[in-house]
Amino acid sequence: MTNDAHYMQIALRLARRGLGRSWPNPAVGCVIVQTGSDPARVIGRGWTQPGGRPHAEAVALAQARERYGEDGLSGATAYVSLEPCSHHGRTPPCADALIDARINRVVVGCTDPDARVSGDGIARLRSAGLKVTTNLLQGEAEQMNAGFIKRETAGRPLVTLKIATTADGRIATRNGASQWITGPAARERVHLMRAQHDAIMVGINTVIHDDPQLTCRLDGLEDRSPVRVVLDSSLRISAEARLVRTAGAVPTWVVTRDDGDSAAVARLQDAGVEVLHVAAGAAGHVDAGLALAELAARGITRVLVEGGAILNAALVRAGLVDRIAWFRAPSLLGGDGKPAFGDLGIEKIEDMLTFAPLSREIIGNDTLDIYRLLP
């Protein structure tokens, strides 16, 4: 008997390879198994390619045809982490491709929330006579594409705060020194997280104080750096900032108010920076919600925030944080160190924001806890 859960787990692992590279499309994995053989044999594997195409199903079908010919697909089962698309976009519908390949059965992890697809891909497969099993490992499949689902249902990307603190929650000494609180293994883990996100966001104060690169610098993954996004209400970013000087090599977007100085905008554009304009929010600062909506409109599904206490607090206060990736070092800085969050305006214990733990990982001497916001 075919182990459906086993093959769906493989599809989910394949989908993970596309995180950070498949946007504006979801990261999908597909495994094609010839169940008519004894034992069952995997004949094709695929995941969504950079830029969102070709889709996972197309890659897996092409691999199976190359290895076993057209007849090798007949009667096979396809395991797909997300419902196959049913609309004509930049590529033909994957549902049609599976039908044309004479696949016998399709097992789906979760439904596609895209209004052009939602349920229609499954219906098309069934109307063509294919057997369809839905919602296998649904929770894991939805977590894999939490960013895509958030963009389709809420109009903004999934937002994860990355924080590195001492055990008492401090991100820097009282005079601002912060390099390095966590160890080298934890810092490498951060670079891997960058590679798995579409964009990385900071505020202008982080750029001014730290002059960061915000790239992935792991061996073999240097081409996986995400889009770098700076919230800069008054266009204070310097032409000498490393983000500006390297904008020609790594996509760099600066989000500013819609009344931003035209000369400063032109200077940044000449350096290769893309300038996005949104309305101002409180105190004349860029409205973070509108900034995230603008990123979503450009296809971004997953944003990793590596800002300071001010940006962290602003996003939390606005209800725009979905997850926290909290690195903790076994060290103390005390009450005069700089905290991870600015003021949240919470006066009652019952008003505290609460998160649920998703995972814990020991990395060298440090600890990484992943939390998700509870509704």
C-alpha positions in Angstrom: 0.0 0.0 0.0 1.3 3.5 -0.9 2.2 5.6 2.1 0.5 8.9 1.3 1.9 10.8 4.2 5.5 9.7 3.4 5.3 11.1 -0.2 3.6 14.3 0.9 6.4 14.9 3.4 8.8 14.6 0.5 6.7 17.1 -1.5 6.8 19.5 1.4 10.6 19.2 1.7 10.9 19.9 -2.0 8.6 22.9 -1.6 11.0 24.4 1.1 13.7 24.6 -1.6 11.7 27.3 -3.3 11.2 29.6 -0.2 12.6 33.0 -0.9 12.9 32.4 -4.6 9.5 31.4 -6.0 7.7 34.7 -5.3 5.3 36.0 -6.6 4.2 32.4 -6.8 3.9 30.0 -3.8 6.6 27.5 -3.0 5.2 24.2 -4.1 6.6 20.6 -4.2 5.5 17.7 -6.3 6.3 14.0 -6.2 5.1 11.6 -8.9 4.9 8.0 -7.8 4.2 5.0 -10.1 2.1 2.9 -7.7 1.5 0.2 -10.3 5.0 -1.1 -9.7 6.0 -3.3 -6.8 7.4 -1.6 -4.8 6.0 1.8 -5.7 8.6 3.9 -7.4 9.2 7.7 -7.4 9.5 8.7 -11.1 9.5 12.5 -10.9 10.3 15.3 -8.4 9.9 19.0 -8.7 9.6 22.3 -6.9 8.6 25.8 -8.0 11.6 27.4 -9.8 13.0 30.9 -9.3 10.6 33.7 -10.2 7.6 31.3 -9.9 8.0 29.2 -13.0 8.0 26.5 -14.2 5.7 25.2 -11.5 6.5 22.2 -9.4 4.1 19.9 -11.3 5.6 20.8 -14.7 9.1 20.1 -13.4 8.2 16.7 -12.0 6.2 15.7 -15.1 9.2 16.7 -17.3 11.6 14.6 -15.2 9.3 11.6 -15.3 8.9 11.8 -19.1 12.6 12.1 -19.6 13.3 9.0 -17.5 10.4 6.8 -18.3 8.6 8.2 -21.4 5.0 9.2 -21.7 3.7 5.7 -20.9 5.5 5.7 -17.6 3.2 8.4 -16.3 0.0 6.5 -17.0 -1.8 5.4 -13.8 0.7 7.2 -11.5 -0.1 9.3 -8.4 1.0 12.9 -8.0 1.5 14.3 -4.5 1.3 18.2 -4.6 1.7 20.3 -1.5 -0.7 23.0 -2.9 -3.8 22.6 -5.1 -2.7 22.5 -8.8 -3.5 25.8 -10.6 -6.4 25.9 -13.0 -6.0 29.3 -14.7 -4.0 30.5 -17.6 -1.3 32.8 -16.3 2.4 32.9 -17.4 2.1 29.1 -17.6 -0.7 26.7 -18.6 -2.8 25.2 -15.9 -1.1 22.5 -13.9 -4.4 20.7 -13.4 -4.6 20.3 -17.2 -1.0 19.0 -17.4 -1.7 16.3 -14.8 -4.9 15.3 -16.8 -3.0 15.2 -20.1 -0.3 13.1 -18.6 -2.9 10.4 -17.7 -2.2 10.7 -14.0 -4.6 8.4 -12.1 -4.7 10.1 -8.7 -3.7 13.4 -7.2 -3.1 14.0 -3.4 -3.2 17.6 -2.4 -1.8 19.1 0.8 -4.0 22.2 1.0 -6.3 24.4 -1.1 -4.9 27.3 -3.0 -6.4 30.6 -1.6 -6.0 32.4 -4.9 -9.5 33.3 -6.0 -8.6 32.2 -9.5 -7.9 28.7 -8.3 -9.5 28.0 -4.9 -11.2 24.7 -5.3 -11.4 24.9 -9.1 -8.2 23.0 -9.7 -9.5 20.1 -7.6 -12.9 20.2 -9.3 -11.2 20.2 -12.7 -9.2 17.1 -11.8 -12.3 15.3 -10.5 -14.4 16.2 -13.5 -11.7 14.6 -15.7 -12.1 11.3 -13.8 -9.0 11.6 -11.6 -9.2 10.4 -8.0 -8.3 13.3 -5.7 -7.5 13.2 -2.0 -7.4 16.6 -0.3 -6.0 18.2 2.9 -3.3 15.6 3.6 -0.9 17.1 6.2 -3.0 20.2 5.7 -1.4 22.1 8.7 2.1 21.5 7.5 1.2 22.5 4.0 -0.4 25.7 5.1 2.6 26.6 7.3 4.8 26.0 4.2 2.9 28.6 2.3 1.8 30.9 5.2 3.3 33.9 3.4 1.4 33.2 0.1 -1.8 32.6 2.1 -1.3 35.8 4.1 -0.8 37.8 0.9 -3.9 36.3 -0.7 -6.2 36.6 2.3 -4.9 39.8 4.1 -3.2 41.7 1.3 0.2 41.8 3.0 3.2 39.5 3.4 3.8 37.2 6.4 6.0 39.2 8.8 8.6 37.6 11.0 10.7 39.6 13.5 14.2 38.4 13.9 15.6 39.3 17.3 19.0 38.5 18.8 19.2 39.3 22.5 20.9 38.4 25.7 19.0 36.2 28.1 17.5 39.3 29.7 16.1 40.6 26.4 18.8 43.2 25.5 19.9 43.9 21.9 22.8 46.3 22.7 24.7 47.9 25.5 23.6 51.3 26.7 25.9 53.0 24.2 24.6 50.9 21.3 27.3 48.2 20.9 25.7 45.0 19.7 28.3 43.0 17.7 28.2 40.2 18.6 25.6 39.1 21.1 25.1 35.7 19.6 27.7 33.3 18.3 28.9 32.5 14.8 26.6 29.4 14.4 23.5 31.5 15.2 24.6 34.2 12.8 24.9 31.6 10.1 21.4 30.5 10.9 20.2 34.0 10.3 21.8 34.0 6.9 19.9 30.8 6.1 16.7 32.5 7.2 17.4 35.4 4.9 17.7 33.0 2.0 14.3 31.6 2.8 12.5 35.0 2.7 11.5 37.2 -0.2 12.5 40.4 1.5 14.4 41.7 4.5 13.2 44.9 6.1 14.9 47.5 8.4 14.3 51.0 9.4 16.5 54.0 8.5 18.0 54.2 12.0 19.4 50.7 11.6 21.0 51.7 8.3 22.5 54.9 9.8 23.9 53.2 12.9 25.0 49.8 11.5 25.4 50.3 7.8 24.4 46.7 7.2 24.7 44.6 4.0 21.5 42.5 4.6 22.7 39.7 2.3 23.0 36.0 2.5 26.7 35.2 2.8 26.6 31.4 3.3 28.9 29.4 1.0 26.9 28.3 -2.0 23.9 30.5 -1.2 25.4 33.9 -2.1 22.8 34.3 -4.9 19.9 33.8 -2.5 20.0 37.3 -1.0 16.4 38.7 -0.6 15.2 42.0 -1.7 16.4 44.6 0.8 13.7 47.0 2.0 14.4 50.2 4.0 11.6 52.3 5.6 12.9 55.8 5.3 10.2 58.5 5.8 12.5 61.5 5.2 15.0 59.9 2.7 17.9 60.2 5.1 19.7 57.2 3.6 23.2 58.2 2.5 24.6 57.6 -1.0 27.6 56.0 0.8 25.5 53.4 2.6 26.4 49.9 1.6 22.8 49.2 0.7 22.9 52.0 -1.9 26.4 51.3 -3.2 25.4 47.6 -3.9 21.9 48.3 -5.2 23.0 47.3 -8.7 23.9 43.8 -7.4 21.2 43.1 -4.9 17.7 44.5 -5.3 17.2 47.4 -2.9 13.9 49.2 -2.3 13.4 52.3 -0.2 9.9 53.0 1.0 9.2 56.7 1.7 6.3 59.1 2.0 4.4 60.0 -1.1 5.7 63.6 -0.7 9.3 62.6 -0.7 11.9 65.0 -2.0 12.2 64.6 -5.7 15.9 65.3 -5.9 16.7 62.7 -3.2 14.5 60.2 -5.0 16.3 60.8 -8.3 19.7 60.4 -6.6 18.6 57.0 -5.2 17.2 55.9 -8.5 20.4 56.8 -10.3 22.2 54.5 -7.9 19.9 51.6 -8.8 17.6 51.9 -5.8 13.8 51.5 -6.4 11.8 54.0 -4.5 8.3 53.2 -3.3 5.9 55.9 -2.2 3.2 55.4 0.4 1.1 57.8 2.6 2.5 58.9 5.9 1.1 57.6 9.1 1.5 58.7 12.7 4.0 61.6 13.3 4.7 61.8 9.6 6.4 58.4 9.4 5.8 55.9 6.6 2.7 53.9 7.4 4.0 50.4 7.9 0.7 48.7 6.9 0.7 50.6 3.6 4.3 49.7 3.1 3.6 46.0 3.5 0.6 46.2 1.2 2.9 47.8 -1.4 5.3 44.9 -1.0 2.5 42.5 -1.4 1.3 44.2 -4.6 4.8 43.6 -6.0 4.6 39.9 -5.2 6.4 39.7 -1.9 5.0 36.9 0.4 7.5 36.6 3.3 9.3 39.5 5.0 12.1 39.1 7.6 12.4 42.2 9.8 15.8 42.9 11.3 15.2 46.3 12.7 15.6 47.8 16.1 13.3 48.5 19.1 11.4 51.3 17.4 10.5 49.4 14.2 9.7 46.2 16.2 7.4 48.1 18.5 5.7 49.9 15.7 4.9 46.7 13.8 3.6 45.0 17.0 1.4 47.9 17.9 -0.1 47.9 14.4 -0.8 44.2 14.6 1.5 43.4 11.7 3.7 40.7 13.3 2.9 37.1 12.6 6.0 35.4 14.0 9.0 36.1 16.1 12.4 34.3 15.5 14.1 35.0 18.8 17.8 34.2 19.2 18.9 34.2 22.9 22.5 34.2 24.1 23.4 32.9 27.6 24.5 36.3 28.7 23.3 39.4 30.6 23.5 43.2 29.9 21.2 44.4 32.6 18.6 47.2 32.8 20.7 49.8 31.2 21.0 47.8 28.0 18.8 48.5 25.0 15.6 46.5 24.9 14.3 44.5 21.9 11.0 46.5 21.9 10.1 50.1 22.4 6.9 51.1 24.2 3.8 49.1 23.4 1.4 51.1 25.5 0.2 48.1 27.4 -1.1 48.8 30.9 -3.1 45.7 31.9 -1.8 42.2 32.1 -4.8 40.9 30.2 -3.9 43.1 27.3 -0.5 41.5 26.7 0.2 40.1 23.3 0.5 36.4 23.5 2.4 34.1 21.2 2.4 30.3 20.8 5.8 28.4 20.6 6.3 26.7 17.2 9.8 25.3 17.7 13.0 25.5 19.7 16.5 24.9 18.4 19.9 24.9 20.2 22.5 26.5 18.0 26.0 26.4 19.5 25.6 28.1 22.8 22.5 30.0 21.8 18.8 29.2 21.6 16.4 30.0 18.7 12.7 30.0 19.6 10.0 30.5 16.9 6.7 31.9 18.0 3.5 32.7 16.2 1.0 35.3 17.2 -2.2 33.9 18.7 -5.5 35.4 17.4 
